[in-house]
Amino acid sequence: MKYKIGFQGYGDEERKELHAAQPAENKPVKSVVQVRFPDNGRSLAYYNDKFDLHIGDIVFVDGKLEGVQGIVTEVSRSFRIRLSDYKRVIAVADTAVKGELFFGGSHLIAFDQDVIPYEKIRGWFLPPRTDEEVAVGYDDLGFSLDDLGGLNIRSEIADRGFDYYNRNKVLYICVDGSEGRALVKGTEVYEVSFEFSGGEIRNLNCGCFCSYRCKHEFAVLLQLRETLQKIQESYGDEYLESDYFAAINKGVLLSFTVDGDKSGKIVLG
């Protein structure tokens, strides 16, 4: 039986005012904001001149805490400061989500590319990309998703990857045509990319800067296999029509888009 959820990631005007971050549409409003960093418990003040920030927004800053996810806890629009005394807010996450999501086990699945696109979800966890120079190599040897023995991964690493998968550490995964991408929560959030065509995986790569097959990659392949099985069982027509799917961990979606709402609705049907 097919189930879907009609989802709107904000409920009322208070939600829009206090929590939703839509930097592409809002005119910048200068402010000094207090930002709390949950990963280390620190709270610091930053200058903002790029966004219209509100309490609850998820942001990234420059300086010593660059790359660490922060949450705005206070906003002051009346101030006079020395700019040399302040680091700045450099990015804000867009947490507004609207569209149809289908139940798929631990994850919710979208077949519309505008509902939970990769770059939007990436921005919930990771700062803007830098020009850091990296070297990437591929052996161009494919293997079947149904037989992960072709991955040539050490057994102890595969065991840790299975644990990651079993604990729902794969936060997000999508396949657009043959291009696949995923986000995995390890020591930090890592990006995994791959090609998937005709049931075969090629050019698998993880952002953890590992010189061998890693647990994050293995976890992603297990999640991909599970998600495709659920799509085949219940949503084959939707996937065939769009040649695209994205799946996001249920808890992640709710924590970023719904927590804190005082009103609003989720429509099941």
C-alpha positions, 0 to 999 in steps of 0.5 A: 500500500502506498502512503505519502505525507503532504508536508509544509515546513512552516506553520504560521507567521510566528514560524516564518518570523522566528525560525524559517531561513530563506536567505535567497528571498530576504533583503539583508538586515544588519545585525549583531547576533549571538550564536550558540554552537551545540557541538562545543557548547560555546556562545559568541557574538558575530556581525551580520550584513548579508542576511535577515537573521532571526532567532533559531536560524542555523548559520555558519561563521568565519574565524576559529569556528568556521565550518561549525554549525551554529544557532542564532539565539539573540538578534540586535539591530541597534548597535555601534561596533568596531568591525575589527572586533567581530567575525561574521556570519557567512551562511544561513541554512534554508530550512523551508520544505514544502511538497510531497514526501513518501514513507520509506522506512527510516527515511522519507522519499521525494520524487520532486527535485524541488522538495529536498534538493541536495544543496539545500540539505547540505546547507543544514550541516555544512558551510559553503564550499571552499577553494581547498585543493584536493586530489581525487582518483577513481579506479573506474571498476564497477560492482553490483549494488546487489553484491557489495563484495565487489567493493573490496572493503576490509571486514572490520570497516564494513562492520562499522559501516553496517553499524552506521547504517543500522543507527540511521547515520545516513542522513540523506541520499539522492540519485538524479539520473546516474549521479548519486550523493549522500550525507553521512553523520560520523565525527562530522557530516561527510559527503559521499558521491557515486554513479549508479546505473544499471544496478552498478556502482562506479566512482564511489568517493567520500569526503572523509579524505580516506585512502581506502574504502571507508565505513561511510561509503559502505553505509551509503550503499546499504541505505541506497539498496534499502531505499531502492527496494522500498521504491520498487515495492511501492513507488516504482511509477513515481521513480520511473517518471522522474528518474530521480529520488531523494530520501531524508532521515525522518528525525532530521527532517522534523528536527530542522523544519518542525521543532519549535512550531507552535501551530501548523499541520502535517497532512497524511493521506 
